[in-house]
Amino acid sequence: MSPNIKEKLLENWILKITAIFLAGILWLFIQELETDKTVTAPVKVQGVPAGMEISSGLPSTVQVRFRGADQTLACNIDLRDAREGENRITLTRDHIETQQGFGMEVFQVNPSQVTLMLEKTISKPVPITIPVQGEVADGFEIYDKIPSSRVVEITGPRSHIESIGEVPTDIIDISDLDQDSNFQVSLNFEDGAIRSSITDPIWVELRIGPRRNEYYINKVPLVMENESYVSSPKQIDIHVMAPEDLQPDLVPGNFSAIIRTQNLDPSALPAKVKPAINYREDWKGKIKQMGTRPPEVTVRKKDEQSSKQ
């Protein structure tokens, strides 16, 4: 190599190397911009009409194929013009949110279409149930299950709420229990679209006592709330389940059978009325009333009774 050529090559060598380096970086950048890429983008929803909510069909993410610099993407869906029922939305590049200052070209969004179901948001109260598993100790039974709240208000999409008739708690294991017991449990919602007015665990009291037997208290006199009415028959039999140690006290004197007449329509007499049964206060929770024989009695005004005689 001649000295002149060598000198020319070495002249401003730092600038020449820098230029070659920058050209390489530019080439790589251009290659990067021209390469198709696919990324996962989260779905964001705005403009849901007041009093409504999405009950189904909303994906958490979409796949976006694009060309350009790497950046964070999001898929924005605006529901301001949506109506209750099915809303079919075709996803295009206009739904993809990019970072400002980055040039890019979106080729495809997958899925290209989503069908969102919008429903009115409703609420209703439903009873709380207490499921159990296992068996209490031999010779015992559960008298009652008493939750700290018997009803819960649930809120959510119309179709989800209308299908719910009750809300269970966690299952309670009652194996070998022979006395009253307390448990702390949570409400068990399998449907994630349902919100509850109760978010904390609740307490459940299980009342447990000796196994009850079947008894009839015969010829309990009927008491009329209003003496201007009479009933036929004038006595009934009361059917109960009670612990064996209460049997000696299961006599008519410890029970009352009352005929409520306050809401009776005199023009609709005679009428069938179900007696209201009362018994000793200290028996509450121990006795289970099964019914009466007969289940209803005929009520009429006294003067009607006299005219028939």
C-alpha positions, 0 to 999 in steps of 0.5 A, a space after each residue: 500500500 503506497 504511503 499516500 493511500 495509507 495516509 488518506 485512509 488514516 485521515 480523520 479515521 475517528 470520524 470515518 469509524 463513527 460514520 460507519 457505526 452510525 450507519 450500522 445503527 441506522 440500518 438496524 433501526 430501519 430493519 426493526 421498523 420494517 419487521 412485523 410484530 405481534 404483541 398482547 394489548 389490554 382492553 380498556 372500556 369507556 362510556 358504558 351507559 348509566 345503569 348498565 354493565 357488560 355481562 359477557 363477551 369482553 376479552 381482557 386482551 387482544 393481539 395486535 400485529 403492527 410494524 414500528 418501534 416497540 411500545 406499549 399498546 392498548 385497545 380502547 372500546 367506547 360504548 357511549 352509543 351502545 344499547 342493552 343487548 348484543 353489541 357487535 364491535 369490529 376492532 380496527 387500528 382506530 381502537 389501538 392506543 399508541 404512545 405519542 412520538 412513535 410512528 407505527 402501522 397497525 395491520 391486524 387486531 385479533 379478534 377482529 370483532 367482539 360481541 359485548 352483552 350489555 344488561 341493566 344493573 339490578 339489585 334484590 335481597 335474597 336469603 342466606 343458606 347454610 350448607 353443612 357436611 357430616 353428621 352430628 353426634 349420635 342421638 343429636 340433631 341440628 335445631 336451627 342455623 342462625 346466621 348473623 344476617 339472614 338476607 343479603 342484597 346482591 347487585 349485577 347484570 339483570 340475567 345474573 341476578 334474576 337467576 339467583 334465589 339464594 346465596 350459600 355460605 361456605 360449607 360447615 363441617 358438623 361432624 360429631 357436634 353435640 352442643 351449640 356451636 359458632 362458626 365464621 364463614 364467607 358467602 359463596 359467590 360462584 358468579 364473579 359478576 355479582 356484587 354483595 352488600 356483605 363483603 366480610 365473613 358472617 357468624 353462624 350459630 348452630 343450635 344442637 340438641 337431643 334428637 326430637 321425637 314426634 308427638 301430637 297434643 290433642 284437643 287444644 281449644 281454639 281461641 277466637 281473637 274476636 268473640 263475634 266469630 266462631 269456628 268449626 271445629 272448636 278444638 284441634 290437634 297440634 303436631 310437633 317434634 320435641 326432645 323426649 324430656 319434654 314429653 310430660 309437659 306436652 299437654 294442651 295447657 302449655 299450648 294455645 291455638 288462636 284464630 286471627 280475625 283482624 284481616 277477615 273480610 266479613 263479606 267473604 265468610 265463611 272462610 278457611 283460616 289457619 290457626 296461629 300456634 303458641 307455646 311456652 317461651 322457654 321451648 323456643 328453639 327446642 320444639 319444631 311445629 309440624 302442623 295442625 289437624 285439621 290444617 285450617 278451620 272454618 270461621 263464620 260470624 256468630 249470627 250466621 252460626 245461629 241461623 244455621 242451627 
